[in-house]
Every structure is written in structure tokens, then in C-alpha cells.
């Protein structure tokens, strides 16, 4: 009986450079989808790499910080936050022309064009011609986790500031 348990358990292999490269290459898989009624095509990452999600998060929080430093986060900016996140997802996980858009205004302007043309709706529809909803959820979870961590760090900074003032 003990032998059958040992026989049914797969043996672990040593992770080699070749195996690591092969596994990494699997994360590069893209799919090409038709957009604008088949007039154009767009390449979409099938799997959102964690490293790209981290880059997206950095850009997202940097843009929000920039908006706040430019006179606080105004109502107009708050209305742009969902569009900003969608624009960054498109920027990091497709080949659509958002790579040069770096400012909140540029990203919002381009994302509005994509929204008006129906491209955003298609990409975020959850269908085969858009992003896999599980990949979008990975980004959402990462944002929630980062926001909670950032909130905790800000609380600690406030406590330290209060303590320092009392000294």
C-alpha cells in the first residue's frame, strides 16, 4: 500500500534555466482579435504578467499622485479614474497606440477615443474578442492589495508624525 502511494505521486524535477525559460515563454502568449468590425486587429496578452501588473500599478499611483499635487484630486479627475485604469490596462496588455501616452490628460484623451469607437467595450466585455475576466481580476486584486498596503503605510507615517510633534 505504501508503494502505491509513492508510485502515484509525481516526482518533482529540478528547475533548470531551460525549464525556467520555457515556462516564462508560455507567459508571452498573445491572441489577435478583430476590432472595428474587422477593419483592424489588436494583439492582447493572454496572461497578464505580474511584472507588468506591477509596472501598471506604479504608473497608476504615480498619475494619481501627480493629479493630487496639481491642486488636489478634483471631481473631474475622480471621474477619470476608471478610464485611467482601463487605459493603463490597454497600454500594458495590448499593442494599441497608448505607449506614448504618459500624462493623465493624454491617457484619458486616447481612452475616450477608444471608448467612443467601441473598442474599450469590446476589450472589457469578457468575450473571446477581449480580455479574459480572470486577468482583469488579477489587476483589480493587485490594486486593492496595494491600496490597503499604501493606506497602512500612510497611517504609520501619520502616527510617526504625531509622535515626532509630541517630542
SULWO-V225812 format. One record per helix or strand of 2 or more residues. SS is the DSSP state (2 for helix, 1 for strand). FROM is the first residue (numbers start at 0). TO is the last residue. If there is no record, write none. Layout:
ss = {SS | SS}
from = {FROM | FROM}
to = {TO | TO}
This chain:
ss = {2 | 2 | 1 | 1 | 2 | 2 | 2 | 2 | 2}
from = {1 | 16 | 29 | 39 | 49 | 74 | 103 | 118 | 132}
to = {7 | 25 | 34 | 44 | 68 | 92 | 115 | 122 | 165}
